[in-house]
């Protein structure tokens, strides 16, 4: 049985694939140590949502459609190191059968349609529809990641998986007897991600959780055109609850209906200021 090394967290445009600082190509910097040396036994699982992905090796140059951010560039460098050592790269959400591939594609498309519907008319009702679809899609993604970890480790491969912090639940694979090392990188959660983590871990989700998720997502959806405007802190949204939160949610939705599409950010920020005052 192989060893599993999970690296969780720090996705984004300024991220480095293995949690360290970005380095220029002309500088040499020691990579983050793994729980095992790279070799022909190594399987590297990278994370990418794509409509169709059978469980088959992916050449390093194809792990992302393009390479423009630090995260993508350093991910490519690591994938090439894996290949140079004789190992292989796989999508962490690759599907073991055609039927699972079709199920994934259908849920992915449904999530995209729901997201577009919310963008066109971001009401609370549309948000609840979107959350329901995304919850089912996330559950399938989590299941596939665990299945792939177990599949390769059971075959004697040393598996390194670089995932977002939302996938922390995959750590439970250690309960099934697999030798597992986990490193969780830096990063904070949006208020809506708190809702998603509760769903992933099976923690009861209340109406306040959904309302905070709606407020957070709508705010992050809006463009910031005016100088001096910025999004409120995560803490200020997480502090909302009960009747005050319900009133904010209702006024946000009223602003959406009145605008016919996306309201102005300044208007929503004023609503939050009144609630805080």
C-alpha positions as CSV (number, residue, x, y, z in Angstrom):
1,X,0.0,0.0,0.0
2,X,1.3,3.4,-0.9
3,X,1.6,6.7,1.0
4,X,-0.8,9.6,0.5
5,X,0.3,13.2,0.9
6,X,-2.5,15.8,0.9
7,X,-1.6,19.5,0.3
8,X,-4.7,21.6,0.9
9,X,-5.3,25.3,0.5
10,X,-4.0,28.5,-1.1
11,X,-5.7,28.5,-4.5
12,X,-5.6,31.8,-6.4
13,X,-3.8,34.1,-8.7
14,X,-0.9,34.7,-6.3
15,X,-0.6,31.1,-5.1
16,X,2.4,28.8,-5.4
17,X,1.5,25.2,-6.1
18,X,3.2,23.6,-3.0
19,X,2.5,26.5,-0.6
20,X,5.8,28.3,-0.8
21,X,6.8,31.7,-2.2
22,X,6.8,32.2,-6.0
23,X,10.3,32.2,-7.5
24,X,11.5,33.6,-10.8
25,X,12.8,31.1,-13.3
26,X,16.4,32.4,-12.9
27,X,16.3,31.6,-9.1
28,X,16.9,28.3,-7.5
29,X,14.8,27.5,-4.4
30,X,14.3,24.2,-2.7
31,X,10.8,22.8,-3.3
32,X,8.5,21.9,-0.4
33,X,9.5,18.5,0.9
34,X,7.1,15.6,0.3
35,X,6.5,12.6,2.5
36,X,8.2,10.5,-0.2
37,X,10.7,11.0,-3.0
38,X,9.3,11.3,-6.5
39,X,9.7,8.1,-8.5
40,X,8.0,5.8,-10.9
41,X,5.6,5.0,-8.0
42,X,4.4,8.6,-7.8
43,X,0.9,9.5,-8.9
44,X,0.1,13.3,-8.8
45,X,-3.5,14.3,-8.6
46,X,-4.2,17.8,-9.7
47,X,-7.6,19.6,-9.4
48,X,-9.5,20.8,-12.5
49,X,-13.2,20.8,-13.3
50,X,-13.7,19.6,-16.8
51,X,-16.8,18.1,-18.5
52,X,-15.1,14.8,-19.5
53,X,-12.0,13.2,-17.9
54,X,-11.5,9.5,-17.8
55,X,-9.2,8.0,-15.3
56,X,-6.1,8.1,-17.5
57,X,-2.7,9.9,-17.3
58,X,-2.6,13.6,-18.4
59,X,0.6,14.9,-19.9
60,X,2.0,17.8,-17.8
61,X,1.5,20.3,-20.6
62,X,-2.2,19.5,-20.6
63,X,-3.1,19.7,-17.0
64,X,-4.5,23.2,-17.5
65,X,-6.0,24.8,-20.7
66,X,-3.5,27.7,-20.3
67,X,-0.7,28.8,-18.0
68,X,-1.0,32.4,-16.9
69,X,-1.0,32.6,-13.0
70,X,1.7,31.7,-10.5
71,X,-0.4,28.8,-9.4
72,X,-0.6,27.3,-12.9
73,X,3.0,27.9,-13.8
74,X,4.3,26.3,-10.6
75,X,1.7,23.4,-11.0
76,X,3.2,22.7,-14.4
77,X,6.7,22.7,-13.0
78,X,5.7,20.2,-10.4
79,X,3.9,18.0,-12.9
80,X,7.0,18.0,-15.1
81,X,9.1,16.9,-12.2
82,X,6.7,14.0,-11.6
83,X,7.0,12.9,-15.2
84,X,10.8,13.3,-15.2
85,X,10.9,10.9,-12.2
86,X,8.8,8.4,-14.0
87,X,5.6,9.2,-12.3
88,X,2.2,10.2,-13.8
89,X,-0.3,13.0,-13.4
90,X,-4.1,12.5,-13.2
91,X,-7.1,14.7,-12.6
92,X,-8.1,14.2,-9.0
93,X,-11.7,14.1,-10.2
94,X,-11.2,11.7,-13.1
95,X,-14.0,9.2,-13.6
96,X,-13.5,5.4,-13.5
97,X,-16.4,4.7,-16.0
98,X,-18.3,6.3,-18.9
99,X,-21.5,6.4,-16.8
100,X,-19.8,8.4,-14.0
101,X,-18.3,10.7,-16.6
102,X,-21.8,11.4,-18.0
103,X,-23.1,12.0,-14.5
104,X,-20.3,14.5,-13.8
105,X,-20.8,16.3,-17.1
106,X,-24.6,16.6,-16.5
107,X,-24.1,18.0,-12.9
108,X,-21.4,20.4,-14.1
109,X,-23.6,21.7,-16.9
110,X,-26.5,22.1,-14.4
111,X,-24.3,24.1,-12.0
112,X,-23.2,26.4,-14.9
113,X,-26.8,27.0,-16.0
114,X,-27.8,27.7,-12.4
115,X,-24.9,30.1,-12.0
116,X,-25.8,31.9,-15.2
117,X,-29.4,32.2,-14.1
118,X,-28.3,33.7,-10.8
119,X,-26.1,36.2,-12.6
120,X,-29.0,37.3,-14.8
121,X,-31.4,37.6,-11.9
122,X,-29.6,37.3,-8.5
123,X,-32.6,36.9,-6.2
124,X,-32.6,34.8,-3.1
125,X,-34.8,32.2,-4.7
126,X,-32.3,31.8,-7.6
127,X,-29.5,31.6,-5.1
128,X,-31.2,28.7,-3.3
129,X,-31.6,26.9,-6.6
130,X,-27.9,27.4,-7.4
131,X,-26.8,26.2,-3.9
132,X,-28.9,23.0,-4.3
133,X,-27.3,22.1,-7.6
134,X,-23.8,23.0,-6.4
135,X,-24.3,20.9,-3.3
136,X,-25.0,17.8,-5.5
137,X,-22.0,18.5,-7.7
138,X,-19.7,19.1,-4.8
139,X,-20.7,15.8,-3.2
140,X,-19.9,13.9,-6.5
141,X,-16.5,15.7,-6.7
142,X,-15.6,14.8,-3.1
143,X,-16.6,11.2,-3.7
144,X,-14.5,10.9,-6.9
145,X,-11.4,12.4,-5.1
146,X,-11.6,9.9,-2.3
147,X,-12.1,7.0,-4.8
148,X,-9.1,8.1,-6.8
149,X,-6.9,8.4,-3.7
150,X,-8.0,4.9,-2.5
151,X,-7.6,3.4,-6.0
152,X,-4.0,4.5,-6.6
153,X,-2.8,4.0,-3.0
154,X,-4.3,0.5,-2.9
155,X,-2.2,-0.3,-6.0
156,X,1.0,0.7,-4.1
157,X,1.4,4.1,-5.6
158,X,2.7,7.1,-3.6
159,X,0.0,9.7,-4.1
160,X,0.4,13.5,-3.8
161,X,-2.8,15.5,-4.2
162,X,-3.0,19.3,-4.3
163,X,-6.5,20.4,-3.5
164,X,-8.4,23.4,-2.2
165,X,-9.2,23.7,1.6
166,X,-12.9,22.9,0.8
167,X,-11.8,19.3,0.3
168,X,-10.6,18.9,3.9
169,X,-13.0,16.0,4.3
170,X,-10.8,13.8,2.1
171,X,-8.6,13.4,5.1
172,X,-11.0,10.8,6.5
173,X,-9.3,8.3,4.1
174,X,-6.7,7.8,6.8
175,X,-9.4,6.1,8.8
176,X,-9.4,3.3,6.3
177,X,-5.8,2.3,7.1
178,X,-4.0,4.4,4.5
179,X,-0.8,6.2,5.6
180,X,-1.7,9.8,5.1
181,X,0.2,13.1,5.6
182,X,-1.7,16.3,5.4
183,X,-0.5,19.9,5.2
184,X,-3.1,22.7,5.1
185,X,-1.9,26.0,3.7
186,X,-2.9,29.6,4.5
187,X,-6.0,31.3,3.3
188,X,-9.3,32.6,4.6
189,X,-12.9,31.5,3.9
190,X,-15.5,33.7,2.3
191,X,-18.7,33.7,4.3
192,X,-20.3,31.6,1.6
193,X,-17.5,29.0,1.9
194,X,-18.5,28.4,5.5
195,X,-21.9,27.3,4.2
196,X,-20.2,25.0,1.7
197,X,-18.0,23.5,4.3
198,X,-21.0,22.7,6.5
199,X,-22.6,21.0,3.6
200,X,-19.5,18.9,2.8
201,X,-19.1,17.8,6.4
202,X,-22.7,17.1,6.9
203,X,-23.2,19.8,9.5
204,X,-26.7,21.2,9.8
205,X,-27.2,24.3,7.6
206,X,-29.7,26.9,8.9
207,X,-31.5,29.8,7.2
208,X,-28.9,32.2,8.5
209,X,-26.2,30.3,6.8
210,X,-28.0,30.5,3.5
211,X,-28.8,34.2,3.9
212,X,-25.2,35.0,4.7
213,X,-24.1,33.0,1.7
214,X,-26.5,35.0,-0.5
215,X,-25.3,38.3,0.8
216,X,-21.7,37.3,0.3
217,X,-22.1,35.9,-3.2
218,X,-24.1,38.9,-4.5
219,X,-21.5,41.3,-3.2
220,X,-18.7,39.4,-4.8
221,X,-20.6,39.3,-8.1
222,X,-20.8,43.0,-8.5
223,X,-18.1,45.0,-10.3
224,X,-16.3,47.7,-8.4
225,X,-16.3,50.7,-10.7
226,X,-16.2,53.6,-8.2
227,X,-13.0,54.7,-6.6
228,X,-12.9,54.2,-2.8
229,X,-15.4,51.4,-2.8
230,X,-14.3,47.9,-1.5
231,X,-16.1,44.8,-0.2
232,X,-16.9,44.6,3.5
233,X,-14.8,42.4,5.7
234,X,-15.7,38.7,6.1
235,X,-16.2,39.3,9.8
236,X,-18.9,41.9,9.3
237,X,-21.0,39.6,7.1
238,X,-20.5,36.6,9.5
239,X,-21.6,38.8,12.4
240,X,-25.1,39.2,10.8
241,X,-27.8,37.0,12.2
242,X,-31.5,36.7,13.0
243,X,-33.9,39.5,12.1
244,X,-31.1,41.9,11.1
245,X,-29.7,39.4,8.6
246,X,-33.2,38.7,7.3
247,X,-33.8,42.4,6.7
248,X,-30.5,42.8,4.9
249,X,-31.3,39.8,2.7
250,X,-34.7,41.2,1.9
251,X,-33.4,44.6,1.1
252,X,-30.7,43.1,-1.2
253,X,-33.3,41.2,-3.1
254,X,-35.5,44.3,-3.4
255,X,-32.5,46.2,-4.9
256,X,-32.1,43.4,-7.4
257,X,-35.8,43.5,-8.4
258,X,-35.7,47.3,-8.6
259,X,-32.6,47.4,-10.8
260,X,-33.9,44.6,-13.1
261,X,-30.5,42.9,-13.0
262,X,-27.4,43.8,-10.9
263,X,-27.8,46.6,-8.4
264,X,-25.0,49.1,-7.6
265,X,-22.5,48.1,-5.1
266,X,-22.7,51.4,-3.3
267,X,-26.4,50.8,-2.7
268,X,-25.8,47.4,-1.1
269,X,-22.9,48.8,1.0
270,X,-25.3,51.4,2.3
271,X,-27.8,48.7,3.4
272,X,-25.0,47.0,5.3
273,X,-23.9,50.2,7.0
274,X,-27.4,50.9,8.1
275,X,-27.7,47.4,9.5
276,X,-24.3,47.8,11.4
277,X,-25.4,51.2,12.8
